[in-house]
Amino acid sequence: MQAKLISPEIIKHCFAKTYALAQQNFKTSVERLNTADYQTFSFDQLGPENETLATAVSWIGRADASRVLVLQSATHGIEGFAGSAIQLDFLKHQLHKLTDTDVSVLLIHAINPYGFAWLRRVNEDGVDLNRNFIDFTQALPKNTIYTELANKLLPAHEQDLESSWADLLTWRDNNGQGLFEEGITRGQYDYPDGLFYGGQAASQSRKNLEKIISDFDLAGRDYVAVIDIHTGLGPFSYGELICDHAPNSSAVAWARNVYGQSVTEPALGTSSSAPKDGLLDYCWHQALNDRICFVTLEFGTYSIEKMFAALRADHLLHRQTFDWNDSHVQAIKQTLKQFFYPATADWQELVLLRGRQVIAQAIQGLCEQSA
C-alpha cells in the first residue's frame, strides 16, 4: 500500500467532480472563516446542467496589507480542478502560514467558469483567455504557421481527424517539434472556432480581472506575487514554475530567489511551454510594473500529442449543436477532462504538496521583500 503524506479525506474534500461542486465548496469554506470577504462576478451563460456561472473572489487578511499573494484558478476552464483544489486546501489547512505577517491573500476562483463547467479550455466565445490579453486597438498578431496548418488541425469532419493528424506529423517531421508546438499554441486571431484563439476584443473574464485588480487596489501595494494554476504540460504530476517576465528582469530574479532554480522561462527555451501571445500575465505586468512577480504553476499530465487529439475533438464537437448527455459527447468530454485532470490519487496528492510548497515559498518571499 502506498504511504500517504496527505490523508485521502483531505484529497477527496479538495478535488471536486464538477465546477458547481467546486464553486459551492469554495463558497462554504470562505464563509466559515467569517472574517474573509467574498464576492462574485456573474456570467449570463449557464452550465450544462443549467447551473449559474460566476467567478468568485475572496480577500483574506488586512485590507491595507502592503504585500499580497494572489492564487488564481481556471484560466483555462477545465484546468480548474487542480487550481480549485489548491485554493480549497489553502483555505482549510494552510491559513496559519499568514500568522504574524504583513501578507494578505486574494483568491480568484474560476476566472473562466464557462470552460470549467462545460469541460472546455476556452471561454463562452471560444476564446483562449490566456491569449486574450493583447492591445486590440493595434493590428492583431499573425500566426502564419497556424494558418498553414489550420485545415489539418480542424478538418471538416470528425472521421478525417486521423488522416489529417498524419499530415500534421509529416509537417512536424519536416520542420521540427519546437516549431510545430509553438506555431500551434502561440495563439491565433483569425479562426474563431480554432485552437488557441485569442479573440477580437477583451473577454468578460479579462474585464473582470482588470476590475479585480482595480477594486482591491493591487497597484497600490508594495509587492504582489501571483500564482496562476494550470495543468497539461510537462511530466506527469510535476509542478513546473513558469515565468514569462522579461529575461534578466527583477521579477525573474525574485522568482529564482524565492522559488529556487526550478523556475523556467519560455523566452529562453527552458520551459515545457513555448512563447505565446496575449498571456494573462501581461495584464498584471502592466498594472504593477516592477512590483509584481507572476508565475504559472503548471502540473504535467500526458503527452502533447494526446492534448492536441483531445482538443481537436472538442473543438469539432462545438462547431455544431449537441446533446450534453449523448454518450459520444460525454466520451469526448471525459477524454478531455482526464487529460487535464487525471484524478489519480498520486497526481492529486502531488498537486496539493507542490501547491503547499510554492505557496509557503511565496509568503516567505513576500515577508522578506523590502518596501
N, C-alpha and C positions, 0 to 999 in steps of 0.2 A: 504494500500500500504506500502511495506517495505521501511524504510528510507535507503538512500544510503550514505555511508561515502566516497565512490569513485564514480565518475559520470559514468553512463552507457557508455558514449562516450569514456572515458579512458579505461574502461574494454574492450570494443569492439575493440579498437585500439591495445591493448596489446596482446590479445589472437587471434592467427591466426588459420585458419581452417586446414592448411596443412603445411608441412615442407617448401615447396617452398615459400609460403607467409611469413612464419616466417623468413626465411633467407633474403628475399627481404626487409622486414620491418626493420630487424636489420641493414642491409647494408645502407639503406636510412637514418636511424636515426643516424648512426655513421658518414656518410658523411656530414650530415647537421652541425655537430659540427666543421668541418674544422680542428680543432686542434688535433683530435684523429687519431691515427694510425690504419690502417685496413689492414689485410692480410688474405689469405685463404690457407687451406690445402686441395687440391683436391683429390677425390677418383675416381678410374676407373669405378666403378659401376654407373648405372643410377637409378633414381627413377621410380615409377610405371607409370608415365606419360612422361618418357624419360627425366626428368629434371636432371641437373647436381647435384652432391652431393659434399659438402665441409664442413669442419669445418671453421668457421670464427672467427677471433681473433682481438680484439681491445684493445689498451692501451690508457688510459685516464689519463692525468696528467704529472707531471715531469718525465723525463726519469731516473733521478738519485734519485728518491724518496727512502727513507730508509725503508718505510713501504708500503706494497701492500695488497690490498684486491682483491681476485680472486673470480669471480662469474662464475660458470660453469653449463651448461645445457646439457641435453640429453645423460648422461652417459648410461642410458637405453632408447635409442632412443625415443620410444613412450611417455616417460615421459617428453619429451622436451617441450610440450605445456605450462606447468606451468613454467618451468625454463626460456624459451624464453620470456614469458610474464613479469616475474620479471626483466629480463635484459632490456627489452624494456621500462618498467616503470621507471627503474633507469635512462636510457638514456634520457627519455623525461621529467621526473618530479623530479628526486632526485639528480641531479648533484650538486646542491647548498650545499649538505652535505660535499663536498670536499673543499669548500672555506676556505682559510686560514689554511689548514692542510698540513702535510708532507705525505699525503697518496695519492698514485695513485691506479687506478683500472684496472685490467686485466679482460676482458670479453672473455670467451671461449664459443662460441655459437655452439651448436650441435656437441659435441665431437664425437658422433655416428650418423652421418647424415643418414646412411642407415636405421637404425632402426626407426629413426624419420620419414623418407619418406615412408617406407614400413609398418609403424604401427606395428613394432616389438620391443621387448625388447632387442633383441640380434643384433649383427652386421652382416655384409655381409657374414661371415663364420659361422653363428650360434653361435657365442661366446658371452657370457655374459661378457661385458667389465669389470664389477665390480667383476669378478672372475679371470681376466686375468693377474693380477699383482703379479705373483709368480716368483721364480727363476727357469726358465726352464732348467738350467744346472743341477739341482738336481732332485731326484726322485719326481714324481708328487704325490700330496696328494691322499689318498684313502678314498673314502666315502662308507663304507660298507652298510650303511642304504640305500643310493640311489641305490646301486647295487641290494639290496634285493627287492626294490620297482620298479625298472626301467620298467619292462614289464607291470606293472599295471598302472604306470604313463602314459606311451605311448603305448597302445595296438596296435596291427597290423591294426585294422580297426576302423573307426570313430564310427561305431554302437556299439562298445564294450566299449566306454568311460564311459557309465553309470554303467554298471555292474562292471567294474574294479574299479570305484570310490567307490562302495560299499565295495569291498575288501580292499581298502586303508583305509576306515573308520574303518573297523574291526581292522586293524593293529594299527591305531591311538588309538582306544579304549583300546587295549591291552597294548600299550606302552607309551601312554601319548601324549598330544598335543604338548608339548615342544620338545620332541624328534622327533616327526613327522615333525614339521616345520623345525627344524634345520637340520635334515637328508636330507630333500629335497632341502632346499635353501642354505646350506652351500657352495655348489659348488662341481662339479664333473668333472673328466678329462678323462673319459672312454667312454662316449656316445656322439659322436659329434652332433647327431641330438636330443639330450635330453635336458631337462630343466637345466638351471643354469650351462651350460657347460663352463669351463674356458679356453679351447683351448689347443693346443700343442706347441704354440710359441707366441711370442709377436705380438699382432694385430697391424694393421696400426694405429688405434686410440691411442694405447699405445705409439707407436714410435712418433707419432705427439705430444703427451703430453710431452714426455721426451724432444723433441726438443724445445717446447714452454718454458719449464722450463729453458733450457739452453740459448735459444736465448734472453730471457728477463732477464737473469742473476738473477733469483729469489733466487738462493742460495747465492747471494752476498748481499741480503737485510738484514736489521736488524731484521725485523719480517714480516711474511706473514700470513694472515688469509684467508682460503679457505672456501667458501660456495658452496657445490655441491647440486643441487636441484633435488629432486626425488619425486615420487608420488606412492601411492598404499598401504602403510602400516599405520595402526593406525586409530583412529576415523575420521569420515568424516570431511574434511576441516581443521583438526588440523595440524599445522606445528610443528612437533617434531624435536628437535635438537639432533642428534645422534652423539656421539663422540666415535670413535674407537681407540683413543690413549690408551696407556697402563694405567690401573688404577693407580691412585695416581701420575701420571706424571705431569710435569709442564704445559703441554698442556691442560690437563683436568682441572687443577686449573685455567688456563687462561680462558678457556671456561666458567666455572662456575662464575668466577668473572665478565666476560663481558656479557654473555647471561643469567645468572641467574640460579636458581635451577631447571629450566625445562629441562636442559641438561640431556640426558640419556646415559647409557653405556651398550652396548650389553654384554661385558665381565662380567658385574655384574648382568646381568639378569633384568635390569631396563628399557630396551628398547622394542619397538614393533618389533625390528629387532634382529634376532638370530645371534650369532657369525658366521663369514664367512671366507673363504679362498680367497686370491688373490684380496683383495679390492683395488680399485684405490687409496684410501687414502695412501696406503703403499708407492706408488711412491713418494708422497710428503713428507711423513715422512722420507724416506731415503735420499732424496735430501737436506732437510733443517734441519734435526735433531731436536734440541730443539728451533728452531727459527720459528716454524710454529704451528698454530692450525687449524686443518681440522675438519669441521663439515658437516654432511649431514642434509639438511633441507628437511624433509620427510613429505609430505602432505597426510593425510589419505583419502581414498575413501570408499571402501566397504570391505566385509569380505575376509579373506584369502582363504576361500573355493571358492568364486567367482573368485579370482585371479587364483587359480590353474585350474579351469574349463576353463577360457579364454585362459590361456597359453597352456594348453594341446591341445585344438582345433587348435590353431595357429601352434603349432609345428607339429601336424599331417598334417595340410594343406601344410606346407613347405617341407614335405617329398616327394612331388610329384610336377609335373608341373601343373600350373593352370592359368586360365584367370582372371586377376585382376578385370575385370568388371562383372564377373559372380555374380549373386545375392547371392548364397550361400557363396562364397568367401567374398563378401562385408559384409554379415551378421556376419561372424567370425571376420573380421577386425573391424567392428563398435562395436561389443561387447567388444573387447579388448580395443579399443580407449575409450569407455565410462567408462571402469573400471579405466584406468589410467588418464583419463581426463574427468570427469563428465560433465564439461561445463555448470553447473547450475550457475545462477547469484550469489547466495550466496557463492558457493565454489570459484568462480573466485575472488570475492571481498576479501574474507578472505585470499586467496593466496597472493594477492597484499599487503594487510595490514600487514600480517605477514612478507612478504618479506621486506617491508619498515622498519619494526621494527628491524629485525635481521641485516639488512644492516647498519642501524643507530647505533646499538649497536657495530657492528664490527668496524666501522670507529672511534667511540669514544674510543673503547678499543685500537685500533692501535695508536691513538693520545696520549694516556696515557701510552703506553708501553715504558719502559725505554730502551735505546740503550744498 
